[in-house]
Amino acid sequence: MNLQVLFSVACLLGCASAAMQQTVPEYVAQDFTAENLFTSGIEGPCVAEDGMLYIVNFAKKGTIGKVEANGSASHFVDLPEGSTGNGIRTDHN
């Protein structure tokens, strides 16, 4: 094989490989929790050491909810009357 043919084959293989990579999505987004669990004021997602995802404004303003690894979500705590969380963090406690 001469160098020009070898180069052409390499280019075709490279183009075919690039085309195949573009048609196979690396990630497909999908819903993880049920619809409408969180308010439009959702804030502060935070993953704790236990793997739980904690999110402000669960079901209603002034609450914090938690989401388990399987996608089930539940109420965790009510904040003091009139309070609304704005971003949260956890520590080892």
Phi and psi in degrees as a GROMACS rama.xvg file:
@    title "Ramachandran Plot"
@    xaxis  label "Phi"
@    yaxis  label "Psi"
@TYPE xy
-85.7195  168.917  ASN-2
-63.2232  -36.5376  LEU-3
-66.8413  -42.8969  GLN-4
-65.5572  -43.6608  VAL-5
-60.2734  -42.5521  LEU-6
-63.6748  -42.2638  PHE-7
-63.0892  -42.7724  SER-8
-63.3981  -43.2968  VAL-9
-61.8108  -40.513  ALA-10
-65.4696  -42.7036  CYS-11
-63.2024  -42.7323  LEU-12
-64.1142  -40.7635  LEU-13
-63.8832  -42.8101  GLY-14
-66.2051  -41.7361  CYS-15
-63.6305  -41.4284  ALA-16
-64.1797  -43.6302  SER-17
-64.4055  -40.4012  ALA-18
-64.7716  -40.3588  ALA-19
-65.6951  -39.3978  MET-20
-66.4002  -32.1834  GLN-21
-74.0756  -25.8756  GLN-22
-89.5439  -12.8519  THR-23
-103.488  109.544  VAL-24
-66.7661  138.972  PRO-25
-75.3289  -30.0293  GLU-26
-150.053  136.355  TYR-27
-115.997  117.035  VAL-28
-72.5739  141.97  ALA-29
-151.573  157.651  GLN-30
-63.8713  138.182  ASP-31
-103.756  -30.5983  PHE-32
-120.659  169.326  THR-33
-65.4445  155.751  ALA-34
-63.8269  145.907  GLU-35
62.2519  26.8223  ASN-36
-74.0277  -30.221  LEU-37
-113.401  151.33  PHE-38
-74.8712  173.31  THR-39
-69.6558  -13.5613  SER-40
-93.9732  24.661  GLY-41
-52.5641  135.53  ILE-42
-144.255  163.936  GLU-43
52.6103  46.3099  GLY-44
-58.8426  135.988  PRO-45
-146.142  130.488  CYS-46
-99.8638  124.325  VAL-47
-87.6825  171.534  ALA-48
-58.3971  -28.1699  GLU-49
-79.9997  0.182167  ASP-50
88.5192  -3.12758  GLY-51
-75.1585  143.588  MET-52
-100.29  120.478  LEU-53
-106.473  135.615  TYR-54
-138.807  135.542  ILE-55
-78.0353  146.356  VAL-56
69.9466  54.8878  ASN-57
-83.9059  122.52  PHE-58
66.5004  -39.9056  ALA-59
-152.291  160.336  LYS-60
-63.44  147.871  LYS-61
85.805  19.6081  GLY-62
-128.91  165.037  THR-63
-127.159  131.67  ILE-64
-113.08  165.853  GLY-65
-129.882  145.3  LYS-66
-120.129  126.953  VAL-67
-85.2277  168.777  GLU-68
-60.0752  -25.1319  ALA-69
-87.2689  0.254886  ASN-70
95.232  -5.17129  GLY-71
-75.1097  134.987  SER-72
-117.926  148.086  ALA-73
-151.472  163.115  SER-74
-69.3873  135.065  HIS-75
-106.506  -50.5551  PHE-76
-159.611  149.33  VAL-77
-93.0838  138.58  ASP-78
-81.9233  161.676  LEU-79
-55.0147  147.933  PRO-80
-47.167  130.33  GLU-81
84.5536  -4.29484  GLY-82
-91.2246  147.862  SER-83
-137.402  129.282  THR-84
-71.682  154.274  GLY-85
-143.273  82.6025  ASN-86
82.1735  138.009  GLY-87
-136.974  158.534  ILE-88
-140.717  155.074  ARG-89
-125.094  164.153  THR-90
-132.116  -171.118  ASP-91
-65.6729  -16.625  HIS-92
